[in-house]
Amino acid sequence: MDRRTLLGAAAAAFGLVACAPDAPAQTTPAPAPDPENILVLQLPAGEVRIQLLPELAPQHVERIKTLTRRGFYDNTPFHRVIEGFMAQGGDPTGTGTGGSPLPDLPAEFSPPSRARFLRGTVGAARTQNPNSANSQFFIMFAPTPSLDGQYTIWGRVISGMDAVDRLKRGVGQSGQVPAPADRIRTARIAADIR
């Protein structure tokens, strides 16, 4: 058996497509994301698109859609932005203690084998109580394995991470908001944008 046959057999064993050496590569375009599951944030530095993940956190995704469609996130600040860690927003008071008038959500933690906190992951902020997520969320600047399995992951940035990277830094540990904090100008579900 020659090397190409071994590689082809290995590729087939892993469900990969092997091409003849002289054949052009055949690629199948990835399906376009469902606009019903894309959150579009307009930030001071540009547009951010977040793929919502209802297969991981159906209740959290539904909450994000509900609040977005009510205009809840429009003009809310990123009240906690920590270099090398994350940017947190979704609190209309800007103190880190506010939320929506809707009830808190039960945890929808994913095992690390299914979802991990990597750069661009979007998770639900909460208190010490695992079932206290409401409207606040955070976007990761860097991988943070210590959060895996401890917080609900409901989305991932698919474009515009550079706009997130340019948010003003400031640690809002005790209600301190960077002056002035960068704000979400608008939040929309892509299916609602005409």
Legacy VTK file of the C-alpha trace (Angstrom):
# vtk DataFile Version 3.0
C-alpha trace
ASCII
DATASET POLYDATA
POINTS 194 float
0.000 0.000 0.000
1.518 3.356 -0.961
1.446 6.560 1.091
-1.545 8.097 -0.804
-3.636 5.007 -0.109
-2.765 5.122 3.599
-3.601 8.818 3.770
-6.822 8.268 1.832
-7.820 5.427 4.146
-7.030 7.580 7.178
-9.029 10.476 5.745
-11.985 8.214 5.031
-11.784 6.787 8.546
-12.131 10.295 9.977
-14.935 11.289 7.606
-12.669 13.561 5.554
-12.754 13.886 1.778
-9.525 12.869 0.050
-8.760 14.444 -3.322
-6.581 13.020 -6.069
-3.214 14.833 -6.113
-3.978 16.761 -9.315
-7.697 17.371 -8.700
-8.832 20.831 -7.590
-10.049 20.965 -4.022
-13.827 20.778 -3.735
-15.308 22.822 -0.956
-18.888 23.095 0.081
-19.787 26.558 1.288
-20.926 26.681 4.873
-24.642 27.363 5.196
-25.477 30.989 5.900
-26.314 31.608 9.557
-30.023 31.834 10.331
-30.807 35.588 10.655
-33.218 34.712 13.472
-30.155 33.592 15.469
-27.815 36.524 14.784
-27.589 39.410 17.254
-26.271 42.607 15.641
-24.732 45.182 17.995
-23.769 48.648 16.792
-20.850 49.779 18.948
-18.858 53.024 18.760
-16.088 51.235 16.793
-18.389 49.310 14.449
-20.799 46.444 14.017
-20.557 43.164 15.911
-22.435 40.039 14.840
-23.048 37.338 17.416
-24.239 33.858 16.473
-26.884 32.857 19.039
-26.613 29.242 20.204
-30.094 27.929 21.075
-28.782 24.363 21.006
-26.661 25.224 24.078
-28.901 27.665 25.943
-32.450 27.896 24.545
-33.880 29.925 27.445
-31.017 32.442 27.420
-31.211 32.871 23.638
-34.952 33.455 23.874
-34.354 36.053 26.618
-31.760 37.884 24.503
-34.175 37.959 21.559
-37.057 39.184 23.726
-35.037 41.984 25.329
-33.440 42.974 22.027
-36.817 43.235 20.325
-38.036 45.447 23.180
-35.088 47.823 22.650
-33.766 46.985 26.125
-30.073 46.938 25.137
-30.103 50.177 23.131
-27.787 52.761 24.759
-26.727 50.462 27.615
-23.070 50.777 28.709
-20.284 48.252 28.878
-19.867 48.873 32.591
-17.023 46.397 33.181
-14.254 46.034 30.605
-11.132 44.229 31.817
-8.059 44.020 29.582
-7.214 40.439 28.618
-10.421 39.095 30.172
-13.840 40.343 29.035
-16.300 43.185 28.371
-19.568 43.112 30.335
-22.781 44.959 29.488
-26.539 44.564 29.507
-27.262 46.537 32.674
-29.332 49.664 31.988
-28.207 51.209 35.297
-24.521 50.855 34.384
-23.694 49.723 37.920
-23.439 45.982 37.344
-26.358 45.380 39.712
-29.288 46.018 37.351
-31.268 43.755 35.091
-34.519 43.494 33.224
-37.996 43.318 34.784
-38.190 39.656 33.669
-37.461 36.842 36.131
-33.970 35.394 36.449
-33.092 32.362 34.346
-31.994 28.889 35.434
-28.414 27.944 34.562
-27.843 26.276 31.197
-24.217 25.308 31.718
-22.549 23.255 28.988
-19.859 20.716 29.777
-16.430 21.885 28.562
-16.509 19.082 25.992
-19.396 20.940 24.244
-18.598 24.605 24.797
-15.645 26.509 26.177
-14.906 30.111 27.024
-12.640 31.148 24.166
-11.989 34.543 22.580
-15.325 35.837 21.261
-17.499 33.568 23.425
-20.574 35.342 24.828
-21.849 34.252 28.226
-24.548 35.172 30.713
-23.378 37.199 33.700
-24.756 36.153 37.083
-24.264 36.511 40.817
-22.918 33.722 43.052
-26.290 32.034 42.522
-25.993 29.913 39.342
-29.680 30.583 38.578
-29.469 34.387 38.662
-28.694 35.328 35.029
-31.077 37.958 33.684
-29.982 40.511 31.061
-26.261 41.050 31.598
-23.707 39.345 29.379
-19.991 39.329 28.702
-17.805 38.881 25.634
-14.444 37.192 26.142
-11.219 38.877 25.008
-9.186 35.718 25.669
-9.690 32.046 26.546
-10.579 31.535 30.214
-10.899 27.817 31.017
-11.797 28.548 34.658
-15.251 29.701 33.448
-15.972 26.497 31.500
-19.006 24.709 32.913
-19.590 27.545 35.431
-21.443 30.107 33.281
-24.024 29.798 30.506
-22.663 30.234 26.982
-25.327 31.602 24.641
-23.364 33.017 21.709
-20.108 33.600 19.860
-18.848 36.594 17.925
-18.702 35.761 14.208
-17.663 39.217 12.972
-16.630 42.549 14.431
-14.457 41.340 17.298
-12.158 44.259 16.466
-14.973 46.623 17.570
-15.206 44.752 20.895
-11.427 44.996 21.270
-11.675 48.792 21.045
-14.119 49.220 23.956
-12.799 51.572 26.662
-11.148 49.668 29.460
-12.259 50.165 33.023
-12.883 47.858 35.934
-16.392 48.430 37.213
-15.889 46.364 40.344
-17.847 48.603 42.689
-20.241 50.439 40.437
-17.374 52.372 38.829
-18.166 52.947 35.168
-15.398 54.185 32.874
-16.159 57.836 32.185
-17.758 57.881 29.747
-18.370 54.169 29.186
-18.782 52.910 25.640
-22.387 51.998 24.922
-24.335 49.689 22.693
-25.863 52.122 20.242
-28.421 49.607 19.001
-29.040 45.877 19.317
-31.130 44.054 16.704
-31.886 40.525 15.618
-30.672 40.233 12.000
-34.058 38.880 10.833
-35.651 42.184 11.940
-33.250 44.427 9.993
-34.780 45.621 6.735
LINES 1 195
194 0 1 2 3 4 5 6 7 8 9 10 11 12 13 14 15 16 17 18 19 20 21 22 23 24 25 26 27 28 29 30 31 32 33 34 35 36 37 38 39 40 41 42 43 44 45 46 47 48 49 50 51 52 53 54 55 56 57 58 59 60 61 62 63 64 65 66 67 68 69 70 71 72 73 74 75 76 77 78 79 80 81 82 83 84 85 86 87 88 89 90 91 92 93 94 95 96 97 98 99 100 101 102 103 104 105 106 107 108 109 110 111 112 113 114 115 116 117 118 119 120 121 122 123 124 125 126 127 128 129 130 131 132 133 134 135 136 137 138 139 140 141 142 143 144 145 146 147 148 149 150 151 152 153 154 155 156 157 158 159 160 161 162 163 164 165 166 167 168 169 170 171 172 173 174 175 176 177 178 179 180 181 182 183 184 185 186 187 188 189 190 191 192 193
